[in-house]
Amino acid sequence: MMKALLFGAALLVAGCGERSKQLPASAGGQEEVLVVMPNGHWEGEPGGLVRAALEQPMPGMPQREALFRVAQCEPRAFSSMLQAHHSVVYAAFDEDSSSVTMLRDQHARGQLLIRVGAATPVAWNALWSANAQEVIAALHEHQLARITERLKRERDAALISSLRSSLAIELDVPVGYRVMKQDSVITWLQRDRIVAGGGLDHNVIEGVLIHSHPYVSDSTWSVPYLVDLRDASTRGRIDGPDPGSYMIVQRAFEQLDLMPNGRAVTHDGRFAYVMHGLYGMQGAKMGGPFVSLSILHPSGDRIITVEGFVYAPQFDKRPYVRELEALTRTLRIVDPNAKDKVQ
């Protein structure tokens, strides 16, 4: 059986032109993926493989949190409201050939439907196992794109203009963030919100850090090097709750390795590097997850890093981390002499 017969090659844009305008808007819970699969297969090996992939732990989190919230329905129930879900994995059996196909705007605007089809459950299991990571990546990117569109609608034009003037970057920072500190090394933005949970109100802190460093060599693109740059930027600048405390990257706890994980990506047509990890406060008990994006400046002589961190001890961190990752992906380096066009 051929691996991923149609996955990368068959990107079918079903919702273009007038048809797309007639489709309903996609819906569904945040962080959710709807799996359309017969109950018998869902309770058997195919369903087990799907859950193992989509509910595997999200990297760089202080506690175990699944990559996605997973819901399931029978194919005959996939109609009406469910058919408009924004993220769908459709399992098809008794197919003439094996294929994994991405369909955009199939039943709703802003929908990604990934159809996985094979002749038998055994063939389906093999096809899914061979392509699970590509499916996960596509779903993750789709959810980031959904958040990015929302951030565009919520952005703070005045703050964005300020960042453009002072740092020659654009970042779709939503309303509610304020400048906590800005010097020659780092810019620190923060949003504090009161969120209800467990019958009580809790303070949730979301932060964005922007810092720049000279580009020395390709050895820059490694987790240890970028972690050291981050710590050099936050030491004594990103204050903790206790006097003299400041932000650091968590590298280990007792015998547990907590070094962030990183990977190379392409952003805005340029080489970039993403890290997920945990931060803490030197001299205080406070911490949580962070995500960062580092990109080589067009000048070639420095890198720019934008990262988001969250402190929300009473809540799951996944929604916050994914939103902050989407926020870092809105980074654009601009010509400082160009006219400000932020609306």
Rosetta blueprint (number, residue, H / E / L):
1 M L
2 M L
3 K L
4 A L
5 L L
6 L L
7 F L
8 G L
9 A L
10 A L
11 L E
12 L E
13 V E
14 A L
15 G L
16 C L
17 G H
18 E H
19 R H
20 S H
21 K H
22 Q H
23 L L
24 P L
25 A E
26 S L
27 A E
28 G L
29 G L
30 Q L
31 E L
32 E E
33 V E
34 L E
35 V E
36 V E
37 M L
38 P L
39 N H
40 G H
41 H H
42 W H
43 E L
44 G L
45 E H
46 P H
47 G H
48 G H
49 L H
50 V H
51 R H
52 A H
53 A H
54 L H
55 E L
56 Q L
57 P E
58 M L
59 P L
60 G L
61 M L
62 P L
63 Q L
64 R L
65 E L
66 A E
67 L L
68 F L
69 R E
70 V E
71 A E
72 Q E
73 C E
74 E L
75 P H
76 R H
77 A H
78 F L
79 S L
80 S L
81 M L
82 L H
83 Q H
84 A H
85 H E
86 H L
87 S E
88 V E
89 V E
90 Y E
91 A E
92 A E
93 F L
94 D L
95 E L
96 D L
97 S L
98 S L
99 S E
100 V E
101 T E
102 M E
103 L E
104 R E
105 D L
106 Q L
107 H L
108 A L
109 R E
110 G L
111 Q L
112 L E
113 L E
114 I E
115 R E
116 V E
117 G E
118 A L
119 A L
120 T L
121 P H
122 V H
123 A H
124 W H
125 N H
126 A H
127 L H
128 W H
129 S H
130 A H
131 N H
132 A H
133 Q H
134 E H
135 V H
136 I H
137 A H
138 A H
139 L H
140 H H
141 E H
142 H H
143 Q H
144 L H
145 A H
146 R H
147 I H
148 T H
149 E H
150 R H
151 L H
152 K H
153 R H
154 E H
155 R E
156 D L
157 A H
158 A H
159 L H
160 I H
161 S H
162 S H
163 L H
164 R H
165 S H
166 S H
167 L H
168 A L
169 I E
170 E E
171 L L
172 D L
173 V L
174 P E
175 V L
176 G L
177 Y L
178 R E
179 V E
180 M E
181 K E
182 Q E
183 D L
184 S L
185 V L
186 I E
187 T E
188 W E
189 L E
190 Q E
191 R E
192 D E
193 R E
194 I E
195 V E
196 A E
197 G E
198 G L
199 G L
200 L E
201 D E
202 H E
203 N E
204 V E
205 I E
206 E E
207 G E
208 V E
209 L E
210 I E
211 H E
212 S E
213 H E
214 P E
215 Y L
216 V L
217 S L
218 D H
219 S H
220 T H
221 W L
222 S L
223 V H
224 P H
225 Y H
226 L H
227 V H
228 D H
229 L H
230 R H
231 D H
232 A H
233 S H
234 T H
235 R L
236 G L
237 R L
238 I L
239 D E
240 G L
241 P L
242 D L
243 P L
244 G L
245 S L
246 Y E
247 M E
248 I E
249 V E
250 Q L
251 R L
252 A E
253 F E
254 E L
255 Q L
256 L E
257 D E
258 L L
259 M L
260 P L
261 N E
262 G E
263 R E
264 A E
265 V E
266 T E
267 H E
268 D L
269 G L
270 R E
271 F E
272 A E
273 Y E
274 V E
275 M E
276 H E
277 G E
278 L E
279 Y E
280 G E
281 M E
282 Q E
283 G L
284 A E
285 K E
286 M E
287 G E
288 G E
289 P E
290 F E
291 V E
292 S E
293 L E
294 S E
295 I E
296 L E
297 H L
298 P L
299 S L
300 G L
301 D L
302 R E
303 I E
304 I E
305 T E
306 V E
307 E E
308 G E
309 F E
310 V E
311 Y E
312 A L
313 P L
314 Q L
315 F L
316 D L
317 K L
318 R H
319 P H
320 Y H
321 V H
322 R H
323 E H
324 L H
325 E H
326 A H
327 L H
328 T H
329 R L
330 T L
331 L L
332 R E
333 I E
334 V L
335 D L
336 P L
337 N L
338 A L
339 K L
340 D L
341 K L
342 V L
343 Q L
